[in-house]
Amino acid sequence: MAMNSKLNIVISGVGGQGIVTLARIIGEAAVNNDVKVLIAETHGLSQRGGSVEVHVRLGNVYAPLVPKGGADILLSMELIESARNVDYLNKDGMVISSDTILRPPIPGVKLPKKEEIIKEFEKNNIKYYLIPTKELAEKIGSYQSENMILLGALYKFSQISKFINIDSIKESIKTMRNPEINIKAFELGNSL
Amino acid sequence: MNNLLNKAGSKVLLMGNEAIARGFIEAGGGFAAAYPGTPSTEIVETLAEVAPLLGIHVEWSVNEKVALESAYGASISNVRALAAMKHVGLNVAADALASISYTGVRAGLVVISAEDPSMWSSQNEQDNRYYGMLTYTPVLDPSDPQEAKDLTKTAFELSEKLSHPILMVPTTRVSHTRSNVILDKVTPPKAKGNFAKENSRFGLVPANSRNLRDKLINKWNIIKDSFEKFEPYNRIENEEKDKIAIISSGSSYQYVKEVNEEVGNYRLIKISTPYPLPRKFILKGLEDVEKILVVEELEPIVENQLKNIVNEEGLSIKIEGKSYVGYSGEMTLERARKAVREFLGLSIEQPLTKKLDIKLPERPPSFCPGCPHRATFYSLKRAVNSLMLKPIYSGDIGCYSLGINSPYDEQDIILEMGGSIGIANGLAHVSENQVPIAIIGDSTFYHAGIPGLINAIYNKSPILVLVLDNRTTGMTGEQPDPSSGLTAVGEETKVIDIAKVAEGVGVEKIIVFDPFNIKESTNMLKEALSYVVKEKKPAVAIAKKACALNAVRIANKIHIEIPIYQVLENKCTACGICYNAFACPAIFVKEDKKAWIEPSLCTGCGVCAETCPYDAIKPVKIIDKRWDSVWQ
């Protein structure tokens, strides 16, 4: 890791999707690599099915929050939440997102289509990777592991490997409740 | 994954609140009490997990006042004690705090008030550093999790040395930020001590208080001096730079530090003691400085003290602060950058942010699937409508505050903890034809609702007090409360029966209902409301059903299958009652407007089946006989 380098990740999704856990796994791995990490969570009402945002900063960083226009990566467990948070991306920032769309529980709510969101990513020159996390999680028989599949995809497609080595991520996943299946999920995401 | 008891020297990932808990353990603390509140909850929650191992006393107190009084009791018995709360909780505990500085303490007493700039989970963003000024209590403001841990330990030592309480005010971005923390060694806890009598000091009758007040003024000078050398928490960076300086307090320092590196590393004065601001240290920082920018969140606490010092010293230094930084909301890099660059006369480039040309639906928080509050709000509205009443829903602080949203619209007023009943009392005595309905949760009822209820009886206020008893403090993450039958450390204890409390204070009409039974709930609420209107007296209605998150957790633990419900296609008439009026997030609308239940979200409460007039919602399988028991 270069002395002055830093990596800004904004993780978004819906309360209950395992976003805080995902961020914590990155954080534990960073600590094991002796890399400075800051993970800022906004709790409170968010566990009741609302939008959740967690900021993860690695390297030469002090402030806990990523500024608008400052994220290298927008990592998202849900596609509408990806679209909602693109203003965090910097000029070259990329989206790594689950292709899942979850309907907010509002009577008569109108949902955007996946294709519309993709078209907008392209119109704005946003580099994106859409991961069929739900499908892949079903494939390995663990609905709870979508977040680890996304983490695998993050490791594969982003510069995070310059900050954290793969073994320490796996070590940190091993502290989770179902280590074998979650390692499998991570590897699946990392092999896409 | 609990790193809290790892050995000295290890580097671990800790959330600010966990770091504070570790600081308490490193200081050998023996007593911790709190009332849960975001962003403070995890301090005592984490300590409760390790309390049996350490042999210390950790409790959820019924409110912040009791938490602080309890901690004070431990401290004056020579046990280091901590009381934790969210910022507005300190309003409740302020009565105690204002006098504790008169008596002082014995073993270290540290009060943590976790601040919430931007109001991520609060009703206001008051700056509790003012409480330090009001009560002669020194205020410490950590800038990150490592410092939160270290300062907690230091605070205990200092509190004990000065025989004085210390107030620490971490913000959301310290309390709820995880970062690398290096641990120090744990001091074996001292959890027992005896109270040595000293009436002239601990008995605040006027004669004693007058004495103590004069002593306090003198002691304050010693306290102020003790912060003059407070490294590394207070320090001057880039001291060789002159003319221009920036001073920042608490977590703002981390933002300013990053911006300062971008603009050329000006002299930076870092403060962790916003009150009292150490004069000699500050004057050293101001040497050869012509202008200085104060970067702090919320109110100009450091700024005003700094202006005062500069004025008294007759210095000609230009001091800027709030005019560049602004008042509302938490610090961000954008905000710190704009303030610093404007102050330096540098141009400000707005980063080009991407924006999609697409309409996105909002995703507000909502009641969980299976939440008993949804059912209660549904029945309450039916009862009110069928009696053709004009209700005023006097709401309160808890998950049920979400009842302010459509389609429920049953929280007209939300002010503070326990306020629902007191406000309803005022509404009742001036209203000509409206019926005040105070809506309050179990934890909030114990916290500050009971005096309001006694007042309603005493002053003959015609109100309905509806207690939503889900047997836990739901909003902050299901901490046990006096309705749970469990203490913070998981020991069994007496359940404090709300109906009996109401009966004991003289309520003559009390109904207890199961909110999952819509018909019965509606009828009972009608009965209670009719009583209030006819008899012009208060009535209490108690909706009793466990929090859905707890019920599902218990079911999973004892291997009871959650009964999933489904919509019978041939019977559904697409009326929309289940998804529009009851509005469970597990129920979706299909293209033909018929309902569909998402099996992964359904928690098997079965209330939608009750709301369906066409009998079109049924469980998929036969329900386990033990199912009802998990909701008790």
Interface residues (C-beta under 8 A of the other chain):
Chain A: V14 G15 A23 R24 G27 E28 A30 V31 D34 K36 V37 L38 I39 A40 E41 T42 H43 G44 L45 S46 Q47 R48 G49 G50 S51 V61 Y62 A63 P64 L65 V66 P67 K68 G69 G70 I80 E81 A83 R84 V86 D87 Y88 L89 N90 K91 G93 R103 P104 P105 I106 P107 G108 V109 K110 L111 P112 E116 I117 E120 F121 K123 N124 I126 Y143 T175
Chain B: M1 K11 V12 L13 T38 P39 W120 S121 D144 T172 R173 H176 T177 R178 S179 N180 S251 Q254 Y255 K257 E258 M331 T332 L333 E334 A336 R337 Q350 P351 L352 T353 K354 K355 L356 D357 I358 K359 L360 P361 E362 R363 P364 P365 S366 F367 C368 C399 L402 S406 P407 M475 G477 G576 Y579 N580 A583 C584 P585 F588 V589 S600
